[in-house]
């Protein structure tokens, strides 16, 4: 993809922002597109990124690219990463069926390999079917990111994984971020064995923070956080098939902690002591959300679809969503929240 020149909004003073990137498998290519568009804005300076699963990988790759070539370097690094993901999946049996390709559907629901894998994960655990094959993402990450230099990155990284024993989140910061930490953040327990780091086992960070917001507030000075949403918070209708029910349960579980943290921010807005520096910072946080209804129409199986055509469609949709966000809410950055989190305090 040809690099687009960065642009500065007329009259905008530089602004520090934080990013919160959700996970969602291949749907993380949507976040790639959002980042690609936000990097066009020279007046936005990214202070920190909190990421989980695919969001964690986007965060580390972008931070690496920024160190090696600024915005253009970050754009190039993100494209390289996702291209390598697609290339690694080229020989995977997880492909769309001919009819789905013909009709332009991105689902893998009709793929025999996907159906077999889906059935197997409901009967067997990754420990029952241990083929001893390395996760190809490990080598892709090692080839794409200079992890030693991430320690000195000006962008603070907060990568979340879930401790299997305690159920609590572990947040990996720059000096601790490694291929293993990123794989731990993306470790779905029905598909992969837990990732062991420093004698502790970890599963997907989405169970304990997708992504976690706390360090963006406690350890940063920016008052603006832009969330890139992958998992729909609201979905119309009642899921009735076993597959749709499981998908909705995963969406609810992977959004629950984030919603609780946003509720806490909303509550602190009402009760914070202006004289208390820490609670005052929580209370004045400005929260924004970039999302797309296109993701709402994609089934869970498409999160395993790594075809380049699909990834670039999501990237382009991410750019469009970010373009719409900047047009509608860009002027509010640095001034007010555009996500009405106070409504989260109202129970159904």
Residue pairs with C-beta under 8 A, 6 or more apart in sequence:
1 79
1 312
1 315
3 72
3 75
3 76
4 40
5 40
6 39
6 40
6 41
6 42
6 71
6 72
7 40
7 41
7 42
8 41
8 42
8 43
9 41
9 43
9 330
12 43
13 43
13 334
14 43
14 44
14 45
15 43
15 44
15 45
15 224
15 333
15 334
16 45
16 47
16 220
16 221
16 222
16 224
17 44
17 45
17 46
17 47
17 222
17 224
17 225
17 226
17 333
18 46
18 47
18 48
18 49
18 50
18 216
18 220
18 222
18 224
18 225
18 226
19 35
19 38
19 46
19 48
19 49
19 50
19 51
19 59
19 225
19 226
19 227
19 228
20 49
20 50
20 51
20 55
20 211
20 213
20 216
20 225
20 226
20 227
20 228
20 258
21 28
21 31
21 49
21 50
21 51
21 52
21 54
21 55
21 56
21 58
21 59
21 211
21 228
22 31
22 52
22 53
22 55
22 206
22 210
22 211
22 227
22 228
22 229
22 230
22 231
22 254
22 258
23 51
23 52
23 53
23 54
23 55
23 56
23 185
23 186
23 204
23 205
23 206
23 210
23 211
23 230
23 254
24 30
24 53
24 54
24 55
24 230
24 231
24 295
24 303
25 53
25 54
25 303
25 304
26 54
26 85
26 302
26 303
26 304
26 305
26 306
26 310
26 311
26 314
27 54
27 230
27 295
27 298
27 302
27 303
27 314
28 53
28 54
28 55
28 57
28 58
28 230
29 82
29 310
29 311
29 312
29 314
29 315
29 318
30 228
30 230
30 292
30 294
30 295
30 314
30 315
30 317
30 318
30 321
31 54
31 55
31 58
31 228
31 230
31 318
32 58
32 78
32 79
32 82
32 311
32 314
32 315
32 318
33 314
33 315
33 316
33 317
33 318
33 319
33 320
33 321
33 322
34 228
34 290
34 318
34 319
34 321
34 322
35 58
35 62
35 74
35 78
35 228
35 318
36 75
36 78
36 315
36 318
36 319
36 322
37 318
37 319
37 322
37 323
37 326
38 44
38 226
38 322
38 326
39 62
39 71
39 74
39 75
40 71
41 326
41 330
42 71
44 333
46 62
46 66
46 155
47 155
47 156
47 220
47 221
47 222
48 155
48 156
48 157
48 158
48 215
48 216
48 219
48 220
48 222
49 59
49 62
49 63
49 155
49 156
49 157
49 158
50 59
50 158
50 159
50 160
50 209
50 211
50 212
50 213
50 215
50 216
51 57
51 58
51 59
51 60
51 157
51 158
51 159
51 160
51 185
51 211
52 159
52 160
52 185
52 204
52 205
52 206
52 209
52 210
52 211
52 212
53 185
53 186
53 204
53 205
53 206
53 210
54 186
54 230
55 210
55 211
55 228
55 230
56 159
56 160
56 181
56 182
56 185
56 186
56 205
56 211
57 81
57 137
57 141
57 182
57 185
57 186
58 78
58 81
59 157
59 159
60 141
60 145
60 147
60 150
60 157
60 159
60 177
60 182
61 74
61 77
61 78
61 81
61 144
61 145
62 74
62 77
62 78
62 155
63 74
63 150
63 153
63 155
63 157
63 174
64 74
64 77
64 144
64 145
64 146
64 149
64 150
64 153
65 73
65 74
65 75
65 76
65 77
65 78
66 73
66 74
66 153
66 154
66 155
67 73
67 146
67 149
67 150
67 152
67 153
67 154
68 77
68 146
69 76
77 144
77 145
80 144
81 140
81 141
81 144
82 311
82 315
83 308
84 140
84 143
84 144
85 137
85 140
85 306
85 311
86 306
86 307
86 308
86 311
88 136
88 137
88 140
88 306
89 306
89 307
92 113
92 306
93 111
93 112
93 113
94 108
94 111
94 113
94 114
94 117
94 304
94 305
94 306
95 108
95 111
95 113
95 307
96 105
96 106
96 107
96 108
96 110
96 111
96 305
96 307
97 110
97 111
99 110
100 106
100 107
100 110
106 298
106 302
106 305
106 310
106 313
107 298
107 299
107 301
107 302
107 305
108 114
108 301
108 302
108 304
108 305
109 115
109 243
109 299
109 301
111 301
114 301
114 304
118 243
118 301
120 129
121 190
121 191
122 190
125 190
126 189
126 190
126 191
126 192
126 193
127 193
130 193
135 183
135 192
137 179
137 182
137 183
137 186
138 179
138 180
138 183
141 179
141 182
141 183
142 179
145 179
147 177
147 178
147 179
150 157
150 174
150 175
150 177
151 174
151 175
152 174
153 174
156 173
156 174
156 215
156 219
156 220
157 172
157 173
157 174
157 177
158 171
158 172
158 173
158 211
158 212
158 215
158 216
158 219
159 171
159 172
159 173
159 177
159 181
159 182
159 185
159 205
160 169
160 170
160 171
160 172
160 185
160 205
160 208
160 209
160 210
160 211
160 212
161 169
161 170
161 172
161 181
161 184
161 185
161 187
161 195
161 202
161 203
161 204
161 205
161 208
162 168
162 169
162 170
162 202
162 203
162 204
162 205
162 206
162 207
162 208
163 169
163 170
163 200
163 201
163 202
163 208
164 189
164 194
164 200
164 201
164 202
164 203
165 200
165 201
167 207
167 208
168 208
169 205
169 208
169 209
169 212
169 257
170 200
170 202
171 209
171 212
171 215
172 178
172 181
172 185
173 215
178 197
180 195
180 197
181 197
183 192
183 195
184 194
184 195
184 197
184 202
184 203
184 205
185 202
185 204
185 205
186 204
186 205
187 193
187 194
187 195
187 202
187 203
187 204
188 203
188 204
189 203
189 204
194 201
194 202
194 203
195 201
195 202
196 202
205 211
205 212
206 253
206 254
207 253
207 254
207 257
208 257
209 257
209 258
209 261
210 231
210 254
210 255
210 257
210 258
211 258
212 257
212 261
213 225
213 258
213 261
213 262
213 265
214 261
216 222
216 225
217 265
217 281
217 282
217 285
218 278
223 281
223 284
223 285
223 286
223 334
224 285
224 286
224 288
224 333
224 334
225 285
225 286
225 287
225 288
226 288
226 289
226 290
227 258
227 287
227 288
227 289
227 290
227 339
228 289
228 290
228 291
228 318
229 289
229 290
229 291
229 295
230 295
231 250
231 251
231 254
231 255
232 251
232 295
232 296
233 251
233 255
233 259
235 248
235 251
235 296
239 245
239 247
239 248
243 299
243 300
246 300
247 299
247 300
250 300
259 344
262 287
262 339
262 341
262 344
263 341
263 344
263 345
264 282
265 282
265 283
265 285
265 287
265 341
266 341
266 342
266 344
266 345
267 345
268 279
268 282
268 283
269 283
269 284
269 342
272 279
272 280
272 282
272 283
273 279
273 280
274 280
285 337
286 332
286 333
286 334
286 335
286 336
286 337
286 338
287 337
287 338
287 339
287 341
288 325
288 329
288 332
288 333
288 337
288 338
288 339
289 338
289 339
290 318
290 321
290 322
290 325
291 321
292 317
292 318
292 320
292 321
294 314
294 317
295 317
302 310
328 338
329 338
332 338
